[in-house]
Amino acid sequence: MGVLPFTDSTALRDDARALADRLAEDGYLHVRGLLPEPDVAAVRDHVLALAREAGWLLPPDGAEPPLANPRATTWWPDPDYVALHDRMWRNRDLHALMHTPALLTLLGALFGEPVLVHPRKVLRVVHPRCGTTPPETGWHQDYPGIQGSKRALAVWTPLAPVEPGTGALTVLPGSHRAGLLPMRLSNDAMVGWEADTDTSTVHTGHLDPGDVIIFTVFTVHSGSANEGPRLRLSVDCRYQPVGDPVCPGSLEFDDGKTWDDVYRTWPNGGRGDPLSYYWRRLPLTPADYDSSPDAARDHEVIAAAEAGNPDARRALRMIAVYGVDHAITSRAKALLRTLPVESRSVPGTGRTCC
Ligand SMILES: O=C(O)CCC(=O)C(=O)O
């Protein structure tokens, strides 16, 4: 695998035409220092304060950012992880960060149209990798999970410095030009599926707080393993031209949570806040989410598992935990008890996990 540094587009920051050309060519842009460091620090401090309260960090010893407590490693769907992550995520500063004027100006120039910021920002708090942690995202495109606008862009930004060995984002340059790619079963991907494509040349590198990676919804990308001693902290968010179709799942929750619950924790309960319910004041074009590819993949997992294919294990586990179709979920649970266990190597550690 050829690992090359990100192509730095910082110097093109004010040249919309050059940025658009680079994005069309590479499928991503790396712009340094676009988000104000103090704003990033406010979010990081909030996340780390809650992490400390939960015992996820070692006692302070001067290390900055602080070291993770290896005995506290946890992840979805552990209810304690889910509850703490939710408290971290609700933070108003986190949401405001992804509305930074300089970022919206750049995206508006790329779209040539007013920008819709998807309200469902994503906070990633990843403990250092160990034998029990799940794999990283694996190679994927965002479009199948988001749908709606084909022109949407993702912005990924670290809350603390990050390297390829500590969880930096990794992209496949130019991969967006192939359009929507087929998927293959993979125990090395968090959801059990990966884009079926050539991964021989990847771009990644050191990223500092304030730096952003902007990429299209067809650009193949992956989180990389956090083999460092700290929590890997990042935020990502999707943006699109306001006139393009958008699926409700990019705007509203599907897990019982409400935006009122979120705003209750904001100053003045979010009343009069330009960041609360801002999308409901926009003339949006709703799009239906097509769930038939998800259902087809679930059936493919079951068929692969019934045929004894160990590559189906991770995807089977995801159906068992998160599946919505009771019959498929029960079948997945039964198959998990019989499928041969495939061990997965943990890169760089010489250890294996299942
Ligand atoms: O941060 C990561 O590990 C993966 C990010 C990602 O997949 C995304 O932003 O779409």
The ligand as an ORCA input file, in Angstrom:
! r2SCAN-3c Opt
* xyz 0 1
  O     -13.301      9.353     11.989
  C     -13.374      8.216     11.542
  O     -12.830      7.265     12.085
  C     -14.136      7.947     10.287
  C     -14.773      9.166      9.752
  C     -15.778      8.893      8.711
  O     -15.988      7.788      8.284
  C     -16.537     10.000      8.183
  O     -16.302     11.153      8.577
  O     -17.412      9.745      7.326
*
